[in-house]
Amino acid sequence: MKKRVIIYLLLSIVTSQLYSKNPFRFYNGDLIFQNVHCGPMCDAINEVTKGYKGRSFSHVGIVWVKRDSIFVIEAISKGVSVTPINDFLKRSHEAVIGRIKRSSPAFLNNVIKESLKYLGKPYDDDFDINNDAYYCSELVYLAFKHANHNIPFFELHPMTYKSPKTKKFFQVWVDYFKALNIPIPEGKPGINPGGISRSEKLEMYLDMLSGKTF
């Protein structure tokens, strides 16, 4: 029994090293961070939270390698969906790959299984971590949490909808939440793509559009 455990651990370590040394091949559980131009709302998101090395990321999805095809599991306006990688990249102004450090294929396969459980769930317009709807980084947070025996893998932080320059709410958010007829959820726990991209658990590898590695 002990020999089996040792062999399994050695295989996990070797496989994990292979995961981390090949930046050009997609693996299950890779995160792909996207910068899209969606007007004042994306500008507000980017102003509040900068991503890896000051980059602006307004969206994130989970890479799923299915046989010879690459997909992105993501929460978008039509709900949690599976999108072919080429379609995902077509709407990107910047798309950067983040790879989990020191992880096993088994864990990352579980991330995929957990994320697929949310397919068809609605988009979380309210940005409420406790309802049965999901925004992009919330989906990432929950998939990794459940794959990690229900222990948070990434961290939640109090969200802000205020400009760090003026300390006032962005007008786009005032109008947005007024239309939903709910209070602005200032200070409520949440997570965003920029914050995830700065996690020490990630190694940022490749800008898919420029081909540059980090």
Secondary structure, DSSP 8 states (H G I E B T S, - for coil): -HHHHHHHHHHHHHHHHHHHH-TTS--TT-EEEEE---THHHHHHHHH---GGG----EEEEEEEETTEEEEEEEETTEEEEEEHHHHHHT-SEEEEEEESS--HHHHHHHHHHHHTTTT--B-TT--TTSS-B-HHHHHHHHHHHHTTT--SS--EE---B-TTT-SB-HHHHHHHHHHTS---TT-EE--HHHHHT-TTEEEEEETTT--B-
